[in-house]
Amino acid sequence: MDDKRFFRATCQECGVNEADYTVSIMREGKLCLCHLCSECMEKLNINVPTGGVTTLLGSLIAAIAGEAASLMPRGAAAGLEKVPVCSRCETSLSDFVRGGFLGCPACYNAFHDHVEKLLLERNGSLMHTGRRPCHADEARRRMAAYDELVTSMEWAAANEDYETAARLRDQIRAMEEGDQA
Amino acid sequence: MRHDVVISSRVRLARNFEDISFHHSGMSADADACISRVASAIRGKAWAGYQLQCLRDMSDTACAVLCEDGLITPELLAAADNAAAMIHYEDACSVLVNGTDNLRIQALRPGLNLHSAAQECFRLEEAIARLAPMAFDEKLGYLTASLDDTGTGLRASLLLHLPMLGKSDKMAEVGRLVSAQGLNLRCAFGEGADAPGDVYHLSNLVTLGRTEEELIAAVTAMGIQLSDMECALRDEVLRSDRAALENAVNLAMGVMLTATSLSLQEFYQRWSKLRLGTALGILTMPGVDALLAQAQPAHLCAYAEEELDGKALDACRADRMRELAQR
């Protein structure tokens, strides 16, 4: 008998045993195959599938993510929906759950619900009350000044003071052009 | 006296630039950009006395010495290929570049002095904020790689010597007191029930929802409370069995002056007795705190100017401690 016809992959978890199962998982937004032996399936707490890919994939993601599996969005276990991935640095939610670190500032938006849940559990609050960087204060001042100009322009127009309204409109345009530059 | 219990104070701020990924994501272009940006700033007046060290240009021993001195962290050491540190050796302040976050600003002070450490950190933070916008959210505060730092990004910590309190039956109560304030108390060196050197690390856990001043005040207040508890137990022992305490201190000094081999574990035990003895006036040893760093492996290798381990390291430690104890 030609051994090649019966070639089996090595388990990708232990790297020692021959793989008995092949499962589909989502990794970094892509569907890929993962070969596992029976021992590693048991170690990862994955039951021999009696259902379809849905059950097995959900178990595998839960096993990899550990206790944080509850943070996985519903439907991710189906393997048919993407695990959230940050569009800026390509860190996935499972990367964050596994490693404990976010990849960039944009990850806070990408994983918004999960991040806020964890922050609230840890700190009992979601409102920063401490120091702010200088640029944040300046941005707030500019926003406040802009809003005031818009309000004043609308009031002047409503009171038929068109000369004042035009002057304010020009100031607003100058601020907008300055921001775009 | 509280300063006899509080060995040192440290304040650390975690900061990231808005346009650079958190370093651990492995984008080396961003890592280089971060170092370049910081390097360009070091000529400014705010950075007088600071030196920029790229870890990849330093020997392993030199990096490990900085780590043992608390000027860099093990996490930065692990990322040495892309990491750097701006260090003010005299003031024991440093800015770590491309560790867990783009920047970690930290200042150390002897004794109980979180306020002074914080002021230096805030001064450096303002200088850095002029380089480029920081990663900051109106609601969540400063954005960091770990959610453990999100918000203020501030970790205020005290190193405490608690030889009496640590071995008393009050530690369960201490644990409850500490947790109730959103703080954390753990062994400073290693894990396990017995804190090596009876040294503990007290720090804030909460970083969001409180101001920096509130966090520093909470750690300071708890440090004072623990110091008072420790001092009360010391007074009790002095009243009840001063002779036994003096004997233990003198034995420890005897070992330091005569041992030809000293493991790190045994050093910690003897050092704790010497520090307690100094605090209680049983002996005079003004440089006792400095022994903690000098007994560490990298410091000994630097002292011996060669790589040491095992018995050779223990022998070197004994020689070094004999030399320092006699001063």
Interface residues (C-beta under 8 A of the other chain):
Chain A: R88 C89 T91 G99 G100 F101 L102 G103 C104 P105 Y108 V115 L118 L119 R122 N123 G124 S125 L126 M127 H128 T129 G130 R131 R132 P133 C134 H135 A136
Chain B: N16 E18 I20 S21 F22 H24 S25 M27 T100 F122 E125 E126 A129 R130 P133 M134 A135 F136 D137 E138 K139 L140 G141 Y142 L143 T144 A145 S146 L147 D148 T150 G151 T152 L154 G182 L205 V206 T207 L208 G209 R210 T211 E212
